[in-house]
Amino acid sequence: MQKELREQFNKNFTAEKYAAYLEKLDRFHPGAIEFRIAETPVFIPKDFTKKMLQACEDIIDVIVDDKFKQLTENAIPKKLIVPNENNYSDFIAFDFGICENENGELVPQLIEMQGFPTLFAFQIYHSELTRTYANVPDNYDSYLNGFTKESYLQFLKKIIIDNTPTENVILLEVFPEKQKTRVDFYFTEDILGIKTVCITKLIPKGNKLFYINDGREVQINKIYNRIIFDDLHQQKDIGKIIDITQPWDVEWIPHPNWFYRISKYTLPLIHNPYVPKTYFLHEIKELPKDLENYVLKPLFSFAGMGVVIDVTLSDIEKINDPENWILQHKVKYADIIQTPDGAAKAEIRLFYFRDKDSKRPIAAHNLARLSKGKMIGTRYNQDKTWVGGSIAFFEKL
Protein backbone atom coordinates (compact mmCIF):
# COMPACT_ATOMS: atom_id res chain seq x y z
CA MET A 1 0.00 0.00 0.00
CA GLN A 2 3.03 2.24 0.46
CA LYS A 3 4.10 2.87 -3.12
CA GLU A 4 7.80 3.43 -2.44
CA LEU A 5 8.17 0.33 -0.28
CA ARG A 6 6.22 -1.78 -2.77
CA GLU A 7 8.36 -0.65 -5.67
CA GLN A 8 11.56 -1.23 -3.71
CA PHE A 9 10.51 -4.72 -2.60
CA ASN A 10 9.42 -5.77 -6.09
CA LYS A 11 12.62 -4.42 -7.61
CA ASN A 12 14.79 -6.39 -5.19
CA PHE A 13 12.73 -9.59 -5.30
CA THR A 14 14.30 -12.74 -6.72
CA ALA A 15 13.09 -16.31 -6.78
CA GLU A 16 16.33 -17.32 -5.05
CA LYS A 17 15.71 -14.96 -2.10
CA TYR A 18 12.15 -16.25 -1.77
CA ALA A 19 13.30 -19.88 -1.80
CA ALA A 20 15.91 -19.15 0.88
CA TYR A 21 13.24 -17.40 2.96
CA LEU A 22 10.93 -20.43 2.74
CA GLU A 23 13.80 -22.74 3.64
CA LYS A 24 14.53 -20.76 6.80
CA LEU A 25 10.87 -20.86 7.82
CA ASP A 26 10.68 -24.59 7.20
CA ARG A 27 13.87 -25.25 9.15
CA PHE A 28 12.12 -24.70 12.51
CA HIS A 29 9.71 -27.61 11.98
CA PRO A 30 10.47 -29.32 8.66
CA GLY A 31 7.44 -30.15 6.57
CA ALA A 32 4.93 -28.65 9.01
CA ILE A 33 3.90 -25.60 6.95
CA GLU A 34 1.12 -26.93 4.76
CA PHE A 35 -0.34 -23.59 3.65
CA ARG A 36 1.29 -21.37 1.05
CA ILE A 37 3.55 -18.55 2.25
CA ALA A 38 3.22 -15.43 0.11
CA GLU A 39 6.19 -13.84 -1.58
CA THR A 40 5.65 -10.47 0.04
CA PRO A 41 4.54 -8.79 3.24
CA VAL A 42 1.98 -5.96 3.25
CA PHE A 43 3.02 -2.42 4.14
CA ILE A 44 0.25 -0.48 5.91
CA PRO A 45 0.28 3.35 6.23
CA LYS A 46 -0.60 4.82 9.61
CA ASP A 47 -3.91 6.37 8.54
CA PHE A 48 -5.24 2.98 7.41
CA THR A 49 -4.08 1.37 10.66
CA LYS A 50 -5.92 4.03 12.67
CA LYS A 51 -9.15 3.27 10.82
CA MET A 52 -8.88 -0.46 11.58
CA LEU A 53 -8.07 0.13 15.23
CA GLN A 54 -10.92 2.60 15.65
CA ALA A 55 -13.37 0.14 14.11
CA CYS A 56 -12.13 -2.53 16.52
CA GLU A 57 -12.62 -0.22 19.49
CA ASP A 58 -16.21 0.47 18.44
CA ILE A 59 -16.83 -3.27 18.15
CA ILE A 60 -15.20 -3.92 21.51
CA ASP A 61 -17.51 -1.33 23.05
CA VAL A 62 -20.38 -3.64 22.09
CA ILE A 63 -18.59 -6.81 23.23
CA VAL A 64 -17.69 -5.51 26.71
CA ASP A 65 -21.15 -4.06 27.30
CA ASP A 66 -23.09 -5.75 30.10
CA LYS A 67 -25.88 -6.60 27.65
CA PHE A 68 -23.68 -8.45 25.18
CA LYS A 69 -24.26 -11.93 26.57
CA GLN A 70 -28.00 -11.36 26.50
CA LEU A 71 -27.82 -10.14 22.90
CA THR A 72 -25.86 -13.23 21.86
CA GLU A 73 -27.68 -15.87 23.89
CA ASN A 74 -28.97 -17.44 20.66
CA ALA A 75 -25.55 -17.41 19.02
CA ILE A 76 -24.55 -20.74 20.54
CA PRO A 77 -26.26 -23.86 19.20
CA LYS A 78 -28.17 -25.34 22.15
CA LYS A 79 -26.48 -28.72 21.87
CA LEU A 80 -23.03 -27.08 21.95
CA ILE A 81 -23.32 -24.86 25.03
CA VAL A 82 -20.36 -25.50 27.33
CA PRO A 83 -20.78 -24.86 31.10
CA ASN A 84 -18.62 -22.59 33.27
CA GLU A 85 -18.29 -19.79 30.73
CA ASN A 86 -16.19 -16.84 31.86
CA ASN A 87 -17.06 -13.17 31.33
CA TYR A 88 -14.83 -12.41 28.35
CA SER A 89 -12.92 -13.95 25.48
CA ASP A 90 -9.17 -14.16 26.04
CA PHE A 91 -8.62 -13.72 22.31
CA ILE A 92 -10.36 -11.97 19.43
CA ALA A 93 -9.28 -11.93 15.79
CA PHE A 94 -10.62 -9.22 13.46
CA ASP A 95 -10.35 -9.77 9.70
CA PHE A 96 -10.29 -6.61 7.59
CA GLY A 97 -10.28 -6.55 3.83
CA ILE A 98 -8.36 -3.76 2.10
CA CYS A 99 -11.21 -2.38 0.02
CA GLU A 100 -12.29 0.50 -2.21
CA ASN A 101 -15.27 2.66 -1.40
CA GLU A 102 -17.56 4.32 -3.93
CA ASN A 103 -15.06 7.18 -4.27
CA GLY A 104 -12.19 4.84 -5.07
CA GLU A 105 -10.55 5.44 -1.67
CA LEU A 106 -8.85 2.63 0.23
CA VAL A 107 -10.78 1.71 3.38
CA PRO A 108 -10.78 -1.26 5.76
CA GLN A 109 -13.91 -3.38 5.79
CA LEU A 110 -14.51 -5.97 8.49
CA ILE A 111 -15.07 -9.35 6.88
CA GLU A 112 -15.32 -11.54 9.95
CA MET A 113 -14.30 -11.76 13.60
CA GLN A 114 -13.84 -14.64 15.97
CA GLY A 115 -13.46 -15.12 19.70
CA PHE A 116 -10.87 -17.77 19.03
CA PRO A 117 -7.09 -18.19 18.64
CA THR A 118 -5.21 -18.12 15.38
CA LEU A 119 -1.51 -18.41 14.45
CA PHE A 120 -0.32 -16.53 17.54
CA ALA A 121 2.93 -18.45 17.96
CA PHE A 122 3.92 -19.04 14.34
CA GLN A 123 3.57 -15.36 13.46
CA ILE A 124 6.29 -14.43 15.98
CA TYR A 125 8.88 -16.23 13.89
CA HIS A 126 7.20 -15.56 10.56
CA SER A 127 7.31 -11.79 11.16
CA GLU A 128 10.88 -11.92 12.47
CA LEU A 129 12.20 -13.70 9.37
CA THR A 130 10.05 -11.60 7.03
CA ARG A 131 11.43 -8.37 8.49
CA THR A 132 14.94 -9.41 7.46
CA TYR A 133 13.89 -10.97 4.15
CA ALA A 134 11.92 -7.87 3.09
CA ASN A 135 14.39 -5.35 4.55
CA VAL A 136 11.54 -3.64 6.43
CA PRO A 137 12.37 -0.06 7.60
CA ASP A 138 12.68 0.62 11.32
CA ASN A 139 9.57 2.82 11.34
CA TYR A 140 7.38 -0.18 10.45
CA ASP A 141 6.45 -2.96 12.85
CA SER A 142 4.29 -6.07 12.82
CA TYR A 143 3.44 -5.55 16.51
CA LEU A 144 0.93 -2.98 17.73
CA ASN A 145 0.55 -0.80 20.84
CA GLY A 146 4.25 -0.92 21.60
CA PHE A 147 4.43 -4.69 21.92
CA THR A 148 7.75 -6.36 21.22
CA LYS A 149 8.57 -10.01 20.75
CA GLU A 150 9.43 -10.28 24.43
CA SER A 151 6.38 -8.46 25.84
CA TYR A 152 4.08 -10.27 23.41
CA LEU A 153 5.42 -13.63 24.57
CA GLN A 154 5.07 -12.59 28.20
CA PHE A 155 1.45 -11.53 27.69
CA LEU A 156 0.60 -14.74 25.82
CA LYS A 157 2.12 -16.84 28.61
CA LYS A 158 0.20 -14.91 31.26
CA ILE A 159 -3.11 -15.53 29.47
CA ILE A 160 -2.60 -19.22 28.74
CA ILE A 161 -0.43 -20.43 31.63
CA ASP A 162 -0.14 -17.75 34.34
CA ASN A 163 0.78 -19.56 37.58
CA THR A 164 -0.35 -23.04 36.52
CA PRO A 165 2.37 -25.71 36.14
CA THR A 166 2.93 -26.17 32.42
CA GLU A 167 2.32 -29.92 32.50
CA ASN A 168 -1.22 -29.22 33.70
CA VAL A 169 -1.91 -27.03 30.64
CA ILE A 170 -2.55 -28.51 27.19
CA LEU A 171 -3.33 -27.34 23.68
CA LEU A 172 -6.44 -29.27 22.59
CA GLU A 173 -7.23 -30.15 18.97
CA VAL A 174 -8.82 -32.92 16.97
CA PHE A 175 -6.20 -34.94 15.06
CA PRO A 176 -3.67 -32.09 15.41
CA GLU A 177 -1.13 -33.82 13.19
CA LYS A 178 -3.59 -33.52 10.28
CA GLN A 179 -4.45 -29.84 10.72
CA LYS A 180 -3.10 -27.38 8.16
CA THR A 181 -2.27 -24.98 11.00
CA ARG A 182 -0.31 -27.60 12.96
CA VAL A 183 2.92 -25.63 12.62
CA ASP A 184 1.43 -23.14 15.08
CA PHE A 185 0.87 -25.96 17.59
CA TYR A 186 4.55 -26.88 17.37
CA PHE A 187 5.66 -23.27 17.89
CA THR A 188 3.22 -22.99 20.81
CA GLU A 189 4.88 -26.01 22.39
CA ASP A 190 8.27 -24.35 21.84
CA ILE A 191 7.41 -21.05 23.51
CA LEU A 192 5.03 -22.24 26.25
CA GLY A 193 6.35 -25.70 27.05
CA ILE A 194 2.88 -27.27 26.89
CA LYS A 195 1.80 -30.41 25.07
CA THR A 196 -0.61 -30.69 22.16
CA VAL A 197 -3.26 -33.33 22.86
CA CYS A 198 -5.91 -34.81 20.59
CA ILE A 199 -9.43 -34.87 22.00
CA THR A 200 -9.49 -38.62 21.35
CA LYS A 201 -6.66 -39.03 23.89
CA LEU A 202 -8.36 -37.33 26.85
CA ILE A 203 -9.00 -39.54 29.87
CA PRO A 204 -12.14 -38.66 31.90
CA LYS A 205 -12.36 -39.52 35.61
CA GLY A 206 -15.41 -38.12 37.32
CA ASN A 207 -15.50 -34.46 36.30
CA LYS A 208 -11.71 -34.26 35.81
CA LEU A 209 -9.68 -34.78 32.66
CA PHE A 210 -6.25 -36.36 32.28
CA TYR A 211 -3.73 -37.06 29.53
CA ILE A 212 -0.61 -39.19 29.21
CA ASN A 213 2.65 -37.22 29.46
CA ASP A 214 5.90 -39.18 29.26
CA GLY A 215 4.10 -42.32 30.36
CA ARG A 216 2.40 -40.63 33.32
CA GLU A 217 -1.25 -39.78 33.77
CA VAL A 218 -1.42 -36.01 34.37
CA GLN A 219 -4.45 -33.96 35.35
CA ILE A 220 -5.49 -31.13 33.04
CA ASN A 221 -6.24 -27.81 34.75
CA LYS A 222 -6.27 -25.53 31.70
CA ILE A 223 -7.14 -26.14 28.07
CA TYR A 224 -5.83 -23.82 25.36
CA ASN A 225 -8.70 -24.66 23.05
CA ARG A 226 -8.03 -24.95 19.31
CA ILE A 227 -11.00 -27.17 18.47
CA ILE A 228 -13.60 -25.66 16.17
CA PHE A 229 -16.82 -27.58 16.70
CA ASP A 230 -17.77 -27.29 13.03
CA ASP A 231 -14.51 -29.04 12.17
CA LEU A 232 -14.98 -31.63 14.91
CA HIS A 233 -18.40 -32.62 13.59
CA GLN A 234 -17.02 -33.18 10.10
CA GLN A 235 -14.49 -35.72 11.30
CA LYS A 236 -15.06 -39.31 10.24
CA ASP A 237 -14.06 -42.41 12.17
CA ILE A 238 -13.28 -40.33 15.23
CA GLY A 239 -14.55 -42.98 17.62
CA LYS A 240 -15.81 -42.28 21.11
CA ILE A 241 -14.72 -38.94 22.57
CA ILE A 242 -15.60 -36.94 25.67
CA ASP A 243 -18.67 -34.75 25.64
CA ILE A 244 -17.23 -31.22 25.77
CA THR A 245 -20.57 -29.86 26.95
CA GLN A 246 -20.24 -31.61 30.32
CA PRO A 247 -19.10 -29.52 33.35
CA TRP A 248 -15.47 -30.59 33.34
CA ASP A 249 -13.25 -29.23 36.08
CA VAL A 250 -10.99 -27.28 33.72
CA GLU A 251 -10.42 -23.66 32.70
CA TRP A 252 -10.97 -23.06 28.99
CA ILE A 253 -8.77 -20.53 27.17
CA PRO A 254 -10.72 -19.21 25.42
CA HIS A 255 -14.02 -20.68 26.52
CA PRO A 256 -15.69 -22.46 23.55
CA ASN A 257 -18.89 -20.41 23.84
CA TRP A 258 -17.03 -17.27 22.79
CA PHE A 259 -16.31 -18.80 19.39
CA TYR A 260 -20.01 -18.36 18.69
CA ARG A 261 -20.70 -15.16 20.59
CA ILE A 262 -17.95 -13.22 18.77
CA SER A 263 -18.54 -14.33 15.22
CA LYS A 264 -20.67 -13.60 12.19
CA TYR A 265 -23.57 -13.55 14.65
CA THR A 266 -22.20 -10.31 16.14
CA LEU A 267 -21.98 -8.42 12.85
CA PRO A 268 -25.62 -7.21 12.71
CA LEU A 269 -25.08 -5.63 16.14
CA ILE A 270 -22.26 -3.40 14.89
CA HIS A 271 -22.72 0.01 13.29
CA ASN A 272 -19.50 1.47 11.94
CA PRO A 273 -18.46 2.78 8.51
CA TYR A 274 -15.78 0.07 8.35
CA VAL A 275 -18.22 -2.75 9.10
CA PRO A 276 -20.42 -3.71 6.11
CA LYS A 277 -24.13 -3.57 6.80
CA THR A 278 -25.22 -7.01 7.91
CA TYR A 279 -28.67 -8.44 8.59
CA PHE A 280 -30.05 -11.64 10.07
CA LEU A 281 -31.83 -13.19 7.13
CA HIS A 282 -34.98 -14.08 9.08
CA GLU A 283 -35.35 -10.47 10.26
CA ILE A 284 -35.39 -8.93 6.76
CA LYS A 285 -38.93 -7.85 5.95
CA GLU A 286 -38.19 -6.89 2.36
CA LEU A 287 -35.20 -8.27 0.49
CA PRO A 288 -32.90 -5.78 -1.25
CA LYS A 289 -33.55 -5.47 -4.96
CA ASP A 290 -29.82 -5.42 -5.65
CA LEU A 291 -29.02 -8.87 -4.22
CA GLU A 292 -25.95 -9.01 -6.45
CA ASN A 293 -24.40 -6.48 -4.05
CA TYR A 294 -24.72 -8.84 -1.08
CA VAL A 295 -23.04 -11.98 0.23
CA LEU A 296 -25.03 -14.77 1.89
CA LYS A 297 -23.26 -16.48 4.79
CA PRO A 298 -24.23 -19.33 7.12
CA LEU A 299 -23.75 -18.45 10.78
CA PHE A 300 -22.29 -21.85 11.53
CA SER A 301 -19.70 -22.99 9.02
CA PHE A 302 -16.03 -23.87 8.83
CA ALA A 303 -13.36 -22.15 6.70
CA GLY A 304 -15.79 -20.21 4.51
CA MET A 305 -17.89 -23.23 3.55
CA GLY A 306 -21.40 -22.45 2.37
CA VAL A 307 -20.79 -18.79 1.52
CA VAL A 308 -22.74 -17.59 -1.55
CA ILE A 309 -20.90 -14.74 -3.26
CA ASP A 310 -23.23 -14.03 -6.19
CA VAL A 311 -26.61 -14.09 -4.44
CA THR A 312 -29.87 -14.66 -6.30
CA LEU A 313 -33.46 -14.85 -5.08
CA SER A 314 -33.46 -18.60 -5.72
CA ASP A 315 -30.47 -18.99 -3.36
CA ILE A 316 -32.48 -17.41 -0.57
CA GLU A 317 -35.67 -19.33 -1.38
CA LYS A 318 -33.77 -22.61 -0.96
CA ILE A 319 -32.88 -21.79 2.65
CA ASN A 320 -35.16 -23.48 5.18
CA ASP A 321 -33.42 -22.13 8.29
CA PRO A 322 -33.07 -18.36 7.66
CA GLU A 323 -32.40 -17.74 11.37
CA ASN A 324 -29.00 -19.37 10.78
CA TRP A 325 -27.95 -17.07 7.93
CA ILE A 326 -26.85 -13.48 7.46
CA LEU A 327 -27.00 -11.21 4.44
CA GLN A 328 -23.98 -8.93 4.29
CA HIS A 329 -23.34 -6.03 1.94
CA LYS A 330 -20.64 -7.02 -0.50
CA VAL A 331 -17.35 -5.18 -0.30
CA LYS A 332 -15.00 -4.43 -3.16
CA TYR A 333 -11.52 -5.71 -2.47
CA ALA A 334 -8.85 -3.47 -3.90
CA ASP A 335 -6.29 -4.92 -6.29
CA ILE A 336 -3.67 -3.32 -4.10
CA ILE A 337 -0.57 -5.53 -4.09
CA GLN A 338 1.28 -5.11 -7.36
CA THR A 339 2.97 -8.35 -8.41
CA PRO A 340 4.76 -9.59 -11.54
CA ASP A 341 1.67 -11.50 -12.73
CA GLY A 342 -1.22 -9.28 -11.72
CA ALA A 343 -2.41 -7.46 -8.62
CA ALA A 344 -3.40 -9.28 -5.43
CA LYS A 345 -6.05 -8.52 -2.83
CA ALA A 346 -5.26 -8.57 0.88
CA GLU A 347 -6.84 -9.14 4.26
CA ILE A 348 -5.34 -8.17 7.60
CA ARG A 349 -6.16 -10.16 10.73
CA LEU A 350 -5.54 -8.21 13.93
CA PHE A 351 -4.80 -10.19 17.10
CA TYR A 352 -6.46 -8.87 20.25
CA PHE A 353 -5.53 -10.23 23.70
CA ARG A 354 -7.17 -9.79 27.08
CA ASP A 355 -5.95 -11.12 30.44
CA LYS A 356 -7.67 -11.30 33.81
CA ASP A 357 -6.37 -7.87 34.84
CA SER A 358 -7.53 -6.05 31.70
CA LYS A 359 -10.85 -4.30 31.15
CA ARG A 360 -10.61 -4.44 27.36
CA PRO A 361 -8.80 -6.49 24.73
CA ILE A 362 -5.74 -4.86 23.19
CA ALA A 363 -4.25 -5.19 19.69
CA ALA A 364 -0.92 -7.00 19.75
CA HIS A 365 0.08 -8.55 16.41
CA ASN A 366 -1.28 -9.70 13.07
CA LEU A 367 -1.26 -11.91 10.05
CA ALA A 368 -2.11 -11.09 6.44
CA ARG A 369 -3.49 -13.14 3.60
CA LEU A 370 -3.10 -12.41 -0.11
CA SER A 371 -5.48 -13.61 -2.79
CA LYS A 372 -6.10 -13.37 -6.51
CA GLY A 373 -9.39 -15.26 -6.37
CA LYS A 374 -12.93 -14.20 -5.49
CA MET A 375 -12.32 -14.96 -1.83
CA ILE A 376 -9.39 -15.28 0.52
CA GLY A 377 -8.34 -18.89 0.99
CA THR A 378 -6.43 -21.76 -0.53
CA ARG A 379 -9.30 -23.17 -2.57
CA TYR A 380 -9.64 -19.85 -4.43
CA ASN A 381 -5.94 -19.49 -5.23
CA GLN A 382 -4.85 -22.79 -6.72
CA ASP A 383 -1.73 -22.56 -8.89
CA LYS A 384 -1.34 -18.80 -8.30
CA THR A 385 1.75 -16.96 -7.10
CA TRP A 386 2.16 -13.99 -4.73
CA VAL A 387 -0.78 -15.30 -2.69
CA GLY A 388 -1.09 -17.04 0.67
CA GLY A 389 -0.16 -16.38 4.28
CA SER A 390 1.83 -13.25 5.03
CA ILE A 391 2.39 -10.52 7.62
CA ALA A 392 1.53 -6.83 7.72
CA PHE A 393 4.03 -4.20 8.80
CA PHE A 394 2.37 -1.07 10.12
CA GLU A 395 3.86 2.38 9.84
CA LYS A 396 4.40 3.40 13.45
CA LEU A 397 1.76 5.75 14.79
N, C-alpha and C positions, 0 to 999 in steps of 0.2 A: 504494500500500500504506500510505502515511502519510495517515491520514484528513484531517488538517487541510490538508495540501498539495493533496490531491486535490480537496477541496471548494473551496479557493481557486482552483485552476486552472480547474475547471469553471465556477465563477461568473464568472471573468474572460474565458472563452473567447468569441470571436466568429468567425464565418466570415471576416470581413474580415481579422482578425489572422492567421488560418491561411493565407489566400490570399497575404498579404504575406510570410509566412514561407516558403512554397513558392517564391515568386518570387525571394527572396534566395538560396535554395539553388540554384535553377535558373540564376541569373545567372553562377555560376562557369563552368559548361559547359552552355550552353543545349541543352535537349532530350536530355541524356545520362542523366537519372534515369528509368529505365523502370519501376522498382518503386514501389509506393505508399508515400508517407511518412505515417505516422500523425499524428493530430492532437495527440497528447500524449506526453510522456516518461513514464518509470516512476520512481517515487520509492521507493527501497529502504532500509528501516531497518537499522541496524548489526547487529542480531542475525541477520538473514537473510543479510546479506553474509558474516558470520563463518562461517555454516554452509556456504555455497557454497565459500568459500576453504579451509575445512578439508577438505571433500570433495575438492577439487582437489589438496591436498597429499597426501592418502592415495593418490589415483590416481597422482600424480607419483612417490611412493615406489615404486610398481610399475614405472613407465616407466623410471626411472633405475637400477633394479636390474640387476646384471650378467647376470641370466638372462632379461631381457625379450626380447632378440632371439631367443633359443632358443625361448621360449614363443610367439613370433609368427612363426616361420619359415614357417608355412603360411598366414599372412595374405595374402601377396602372390601373386596368380595367377602361375604359373610363367612364362607367356609375357610377363609384364609386369615381371619383375625387372630393375631398372636397376643396372648396375655402379657401383663406387666410392661405395658408401653410406657416409655419415659415422656418427658414434656417437650422434647425437641429432637431434631435430627442432628447427629454429630457431623454429618456431611451433606452438602448440597452441590450438585453440578448444574450449571446453567449453560445451555448451548445457544450461542448466537451465530446466526448467519450474517456474513458481510453482504449487505443488500443495497439495492438502488431504490430510492423513493421516486415519486412521480416527477420530481424535478431533476432526476439524474444524480442526486447527491448520495454519497455513501453513508449508510446508516446501519446500526446493528438491529437485528430483528430476532427476538427470542423464538427459537424453534421448539425446544423442549427443556424440561428441567427434571431433576430426579433427586430424591432424598436417599442417595445411595452412593457408595464409593465408585471410583473409576481408577485409572492407572496412576495412583498417587505415588507409588514407589518407583516405578519404571521411569516416570517423567523426570525424576531427579537426575538420573544418569543420562537420559536422552537429551535433556536441555543442556547439561554440562558438556557433552560431546559436541552437540550442535553448535554451541557458542564458539567453540574452537574451529570446527569445520567451516562455519559460515563467516568467521571473522567478524562477529557481532560487535559493534561499537560499545564503549563503556556506558554510554547514556541510554542503553536499552537493556531490559532485564526480563527474564521469564517469570520471576517472582513478583508479587504485588504487595503493597502495604509495608514495604521495608523488609519483608522476609528474605532471609538468606538460606542457603542449603542447611546450615547448622540450626537456625531457629525453626525452620520448617520441619526438620527431622524431630527436633525437640517437641514441637507442638503435636505432631502426629503420634509420637510415643506417649505423650500425656493423655491424648484422647483414647488411644486403643489399649494401652497397658497401664499407665499411671503407676500405682503402687502394688499391682498384682504381680506375683511371680510369673515370669514369662512362660513357664511350662504349663501354667493353668490358663493360658490364653491361646486360642487357635484361630486360624483363618478357615472358614467353612465354605466349601463349594460342593458341587455335584460333579463327580468325575473330573477333578481339577486338571489332570494330565491331558485331558482332551479339549480344554477350553482354549480358544484363540488368544485370550488375554493371560494365559498361564505365566508368561514371563513376568508379569507384575506380581504374581504370587511368590515367585522365586526371589525377586528383589525385596519383597516385604519380609520374607524369611531372613534375608541378609541383614536388613537394617533394624528389624525388631527382635529377631531371635525366636520367633514363634513358628509353630508347625502348621502346615496346610493339611487339612483333614477332609476327606470325602464324607458326605452325610451318610453314606452306606456303612461307614466304619465307626459311627458313634455307638457307644454302649450305654443303654439306659439302665439305671438302678433306682427304683422309686421315682423321685422327681429330679434326680441328679443325672448328669451326663459325664461319660468318661471316654478316653481314647487311649490307644496304646502308643507309648513313647519309649523308644529304646527297650522294648520288651516289658515295660511296666505299665500298669493301668493307672492313669492319671486323671484326676477330676478336672472338669472344665468349669472355670468360673466366668470367663468372658469369651464371647464369640464375635470375632470380626467377620461380619456376615457378607459373603459375596454371592450368595445364592439368590437368583432371580426366580421367583415362583413360576413365571411363565415358561422359563427354560426347564425348570425341574419337571413340570407336567408334560413336557414334550419328550422326556427321556424314555427310552424303551429298555426293557429287560433290566430295570433298576433293582428289582427285588423288593424285599420288605425293608422299609426305612422308618425312622422315628416320625411321629406326628409332631411337626413343628408347632402346631397350634395348642399343644398341651402346655401347662404352666411349669416349664422347666426352671430349675433353680440356677439360672445363668443370667448374665447381663449381655444384652445384644448391642453391638456397635456396628452400624446403627440398628435401631429396632426395625424389624421387617415391615411394620405397619407404615413407616414413613416413606417407604418405596412407593406406596399408593397415595398417601396424602399429598406429597410433593411430587407431582407428576403432571401428565396432560390434564388430569382432573382439576388441577388448580388454575389452569390457564383462563377459563371463563371468569374467574374471580379477580383477575388483574386488569387494571386500566392504566396503560402507559403507552406513549407513542412508539416505544421500541418493543412492544408486545403486540403481535397481530391480533386483531379482534377474533375472539373464539367463542363458540356457542355450544352448549349441550344440545345435541340434535333433537332430543325429545321436547325441548323447551321452545323450539323455533315455531312460531305460529304461522309464519309465511316464509317459504323458502326464497332465498335471493334469486333474482332472475338471471344473474350472471354467475351461475354455478361454476363456470370454467375458471373463475377467479378464486376458487376455494379448494381446500384440501380436506378430504374426509379421513379421519383417523379413529381407530378403535382405542378405547381407553386402556384396555388390557391386551397388550401385545408385546412381543419380544423382537428387538433389533429391527424395528421398522416394518415388521410383517403386517399385512392387511391394509396399509396406507393406500388410499386412492388419490392419485395426483390430479388426473383429469376427470373431474366429477361430472356425472350426468344425473338427470332425474331418475333414470332406471337404476343407477347405483344405490340411490337412497331408498327407492321403493323396494329393493331386495332385502333391506335391513329389517329384521324382525325384533331387534332389541335396541332401539334408538337411544335408550337411556345409557347405553354403553359406548356411545360414539360422540365425537365432537366434530364440528364443522369450523375450520380455521381459515381465515383469509390468507390466500396464497401470497407469498413474498417472492420478490424477484432477486435471486442471487446475482451478484455482480461478477462478471468475468474479470477478476481483479488481479490474479497472479499471472503475469506474463511468463510464458514458457516457450521453449523452442518449437513445440508442436501444438500451439493453441493455448488460450487462456484457461486457467483453472478457477473454480469457485472455492470458497473457504468457510469453515465454521470454527469458532473459537469456543472451547469449553472452559469455563472458569471454575476453579476449585474453591469452595467455601468450607471452612472448618469452624466448629464451635465446641468448646470444652465446657466442663461443669462450672467454671468460674466466669464464663462469658454470658452476656445478655443477648448478643446477636452473633450470627455467623460472620466470618471475615474472609475476604478474598486472599488466597495465598499463592496459587500457582495455576497452571493451565495445560491444556493440550490443544492442538489444532488438527483439523482434517481437511484435506484437499480433494476436490472431486472435479471430474469433467462430465459426469453423468447427470441425470435429472435429480438424483438425490445423493446425499453423502452416504458412502458405504461401499464395501467391497463388491457387492453384487452389481453395482451400477458403474463400476470402473474396471471391468475386466480388460486386460491387455492394454491398459493406458499407462502412460508415464507421467511423472510430476504430479502424482496423486497419492493419497494414503495418509498415514499418521504423521504428525509433525508437531511443532511447538511454536508458539507465538512469543515474540520478544516485543515488549511494550516500551515505547519511549517514556522515560521516567517523568513523572508528573512534577 
